[in-house]
């Protein structure tokens, strides 16, 4: 079941170096999720890139009066970016700019009933990922579950402020400081999370990115259509900065959505 959920706002963010990836995401949004509004946080886009984005109805560009030094820093400031949106929302869906929609998602409000977040747990634990310097700083336990920050859903009123503060406290410390802070914010606020299968809801390197079946431009995991694909592993980088997945059938999906974007500009 799919359909418009007026309470949900899709949010992403990119700087100039990641704009080629953003084109794939926007093309996939046009094809699969255009029934939901999309907000793009400007982490340092060029004027011509901003001009391109402004041509899409239903897409809103968000800025803040602060210099974004690193895209992860910008991502942690989602709450501040959302202060300027003109779109009413009660649920925010974050998706990284190097990820893209490959199937419409079902309405999220019913799935969030009784929960604060929808997200997928990483296959590795906190102790396998977080650098020692961030374990104590973020008060994380090695036996805690680690969560993926490339795609997630949260209801209004939780996570964002704590996420910003914790990211600022460990910025540039450790290997995955932004995601470490995201995980820590969930535990600090004791959020009730509904975990979903990453292989279906957020396919990436550690789940089904390398093993999914592909029929045309639709990937499947065990017969279920994948919703979000994330080019975070097994890729080469094109001259324009766009990630190209090494599996030819997945690269063709990226090309399909990039073409969808260019047809609509």
Legacy VTK file of the C-alpha trace (Angstrom):
# vtk DataFile Version 3.0
C-alpha trace
ASCII
DATASET POLYDATA
POINTS 265 float
0.000 0.000 0.000
1.344 3.425 -0.941
-0.111 6.896 -0.909
0.339 10.430 0.282
1.045 10.839 3.963
0.865 14.625 4.479
2.603 14.327 7.841
5.848 12.930 6.360
8.676 15.040 4.925
11.629 13.424 3.140
14.924 15.188 3.885
18.400 14.870 2.411
21.453 17.085 2.120
24.471 17.541 -0.114
27.396 19.767 -0.956
28.736 20.509 -4.429
30.952 17.408 -4.491
27.972 15.084 -3.948
25.558 16.786 -6.329
25.932 14.092 -9.017
24.745 11.515 -6.469
21.880 13.796 -5.475
20.652 13.777 -9.076
20.094 10.009 -8.837
18.218 10.427 -5.557
15.990 13.201 -6.924
15.276 11.140 -10.047
14.281 8.202 -7.865
12.075 10.473 -5.750
10.320 11.697 -8.901
9.696 8.109 -9.996
8.794 6.486 -6.674
8.113 8.998 -3.890
6.888 12.202 -5.529
3.678 11.913 -3.518
5.796 13.082 -0.528
7.565 16.449 -0.343
11.373 16.463 -0.494
13.583 18.968 1.304
17.255 19.305 0.342
19.596 20.800 2.942
22.261 22.965 1.308
25.614 21.843 2.713
27.551 23.952 0.180
25.935 23.715 -3.242
26.995 25.872 -6.205
24.600 28.524 -7.594
24.012 26.530 -10.789
23.190 23.421 -8.747
20.718 25.376 -6.647
19.150 26.699 -9.858
18.646 23.124 -11.104
16.949 22.016 -7.895
14.575 24.963 -7.868
13.019 23.705 -11.102
11.351 20.725 -9.372
7.828 21.220 -7.961
7.497 19.638 -4.538
11.211 20.059 -3.753
12.218 22.659 -1.181
15.783 23.893 -0.650
16.726 24.571 2.992
19.576 26.754 4.246
20.880 27.905 7.615
23.070 30.891 8.540
26.077 28.724 9.367
29.094 27.519 7.394
28.987 23.767 6.865
32.537 22.457 6.978
31.725 18.769 6.486
28.571 17.043 5.126
28.331 14.974 8.325
28.230 18.186 10.325
25.440 19.426 8.066
23.539 16.187 8.536
23.647 16.586 12.310
22.037 20.040 11.918
18.835 18.691 10.347
16.774 20.174 13.165
18.070 23.663 12.412
17.465 23.273 8.675
13.890 22.155 9.335
13.164 25.340 11.265
12.933 27.147 7.917
10.727 24.686 6.026
7.345 25.873 4.810
6.070 22.294 4.694
4.085 21.083 7.725
5.428 17.793 9.030
5.108 15.422 11.961
7.389 12.678 10.645
10.817 13.194 9.052
12.419 10.613 6.778
16.161 11.117 6.298
17.949 9.625 3.281
21.635 10.137 2.423
22.338 11.812 -0.913
24.186 8.720 -2.176
21.103 6.560 -1.547
18.004 6.372 -3.732
14.447 5.031 -3.756
13.876 1.882 -5.823
10.273 1.240 -4.765
7.559 3.384 -3.130
7.545 3.063 0.653
4.285 2.282 2.465
2.680 5.007 4.638
4.855 5.471 7.704
2.419 6.933 10.246
0.748 3.572 11.006
4.164 1.930 11.427
5.266 4.656 13.856
2.210 4.207 16.062
3.671 3.530 19.509
7.248 4.164 18.355
9.632 7.110 18.103
11.685 5.883 15.145
11.847 3.399 12.285
15.363 2.289 11.350
17.542 -0.739 10.780
20.176 -2.125 13.094
23.661 -2.661 11.735
24.924 -6.244 11.551
27.888 -5.208 13.738
27.790 -4.048 17.349
28.915 -0.740 18.828
32.114 -2.409 20.011
32.977 -3.490 16.470
32.518 -0.012 14.969
32.964 2.835 17.454
36.486 4.112 18.136
37.607 3.956 21.762
37.741 7.749 21.983
33.991 7.963 21.294
32.822 5.088 23.472
33.293 6.981 26.728
32.558 10.428 25.271
29.158 9.218 24.043
28.518 6.808 26.942
28.070 3.846 24.607
28.427 0.194 25.560
30.339 -2.199 23.357
27.475 -4.708 23.474
24.900 -2.152 22.292
23.360 -2.477 18.841
24.679 -0.049 16.249
22.179 1.661 13.935
22.583 2.806 10.347
22.247 6.553 9.794
21.915 6.514 5.995
18.127 6.113 6.095
15.801 6.467 9.065
12.429 7.868 10.137
11.646 9.868 13.281
8.585 11.533 14.703
8.671 15.240 15.585
9.903 16.153 19.049
12.733 13.679 19.493
16.314 12.932 18.434
17.303 16.019 16.443
18.509 18.328 19.216
20.413 15.591 21.016
21.882 14.385 17.720
23.233 17.872 16.998
24.734 18.288 20.469
26.399 14.874 20.567
27.836 15.248 17.077
29.377 18.588 18.044
30.956 16.919 21.095
32.854 14.323 19.009
33.249 16.083 15.662
36.285 14.736 13.738
36.971 12.199 16.512
37.078 8.549 15.489
36.132 6.994 12.169
32.336 7.462 12.025
31.775 10.322 14.463
28.481 11.474 12.925
26.923 8.014 12.976
28.359 7.295 16.440
26.556 10.394 17.727
23.348 9.343 15.973
23.442 5.970 17.739
24.249 7.624 21.075
21.343 10.065 20.722
18.914 7.167 20.345
20.165 5.583 23.567
20.435 8.880 25.451
16.791 9.742 24.756
15.725 6.107 25.317
13.793 6.212 22.063
11.474 3.376 21.188
12.683 2.152 17.828
10.847 -0.082 15.403
13.571 -1.998 13.587
12.949 -3.138 10.028
14.935 -5.382 7.711
17.856 -3.433 6.299
18.007 -5.842 3.366
14.583 -4.552 2.249
14.178 -1.070 3.708
17.791 0.149 3.393
19.919 -2.115 1.208
23.609 -1.302 1.587
27.011 -2.964 1.737
26.425 -4.920 4.940
22.958 -6.156 3.972
21.735 -7.071 0.490
23.581 -4.648 -1.795
25.792 -7.430 -3.141
23.244 -10.255 -3.042
19.871 -8.806 -4.074
18.145 -10.136 -7.169
17.419 -7.573 -9.879
14.541 -7.667 -12.351
14.766 -4.755 -14.746
15.276 -1.723 -12.490
13.738 -3.315 -9.367
15.938 -5.090 -6.809
14.432 -7.806 -4.596
15.488 -9.509 -1.373
13.957 -12.975 -0.869
11.111 -12.010 -3.186
10.335 -8.687 -1.454
11.004 -5.434 -3.340
13.807 -3.330 -1.878
12.725 0.226 -0.923
16.004 2.145 -0.557
19.393 1.312 -2.058
22.541 2.951 -0.695
25.705 3.256 -2.796
28.032 3.096 0.202
30.064 0.034 -0.771
31.293 -1.735 -3.887
31.495 1.292 -6.183
33.862 3.387 -8.276
33.695 7.183 -8.503
33.031 8.931 -11.795
34.891 12.109 -12.787
31.920 14.228 -11.670
31.904 12.592 -8.217
28.990 10.244 -8.842
29.336 6.794 -7.310
28.833 3.954 -9.774
27.971 0.599 -8.237
30.220 -2.206 -9.469
27.386 -4.651 -10.118
26.304 -3.796 -13.697
22.620 -4.443 -12.957
22.758 -1.970 -10.050
24.672 0.595 -12.100
21.874 0.409 -14.679
19.362 1.276 -11.950
21.424 4.361 -11.055
21.589 5.346 -14.728
17.814 4.916 -14.996
17.141 7.392 -12.191
19.802 9.844 -13.355
18.051 9.835 -16.747
14.714 10.421 -14.966
16.247 13.487 -13.316
17.663 14.889 -16.556
14.336 14.420 -18.367
12.648 16.520 -15.698
15.095 19.436 -15.392
LINES 1 266
265 0 1 2 3 4 5 6 7 8 9 10 11 12 13 14 15 16 17 18 19 20 21 22 23 24 25 26 27 28 29 30 31 32 33 34 35 36 37 38 39 40 41 42 43 44 45 46 47 48 49 50 51 52 53 54 55 56 57 58 59 60 61 62 63 64 65 66 67 68 69 70 71 72 73 74 75 76 77 78 79 80 81 82 83 84 85 86 87 88 89 90 91 92 93 94 95 96 97 98 99 100 101 102 103 104 105 106 107 108 109 110 111 112 113 114 115 116 117 118 119 120 121 122 123 124 125 126 127 128 129 130 131 132 133 134 135 136 137 138 139 140 141 142 143 144 145 146 147 148 149 150 151 152 153 154 155 156 157 158 159 160 161 162 163 164 165 166 167 168 169 170 171 172 173 174 175 176 177 178 179 180 181 182 183 184 185 186 187 188 189 190 191 192 193 194 195 196 197 198 199 200 201 202 203 204 205 206 207 208 209 210 211 212 213 214 215 216 217 218 219 220 221 222 223 224 225 226 227 228 229 230 231 232 233 234 235 236 237 238 239 240 241 242 243 244 245 246 247 248 249 250 251 252 253 254 255 256 257 258 259 260 261 262 263 264
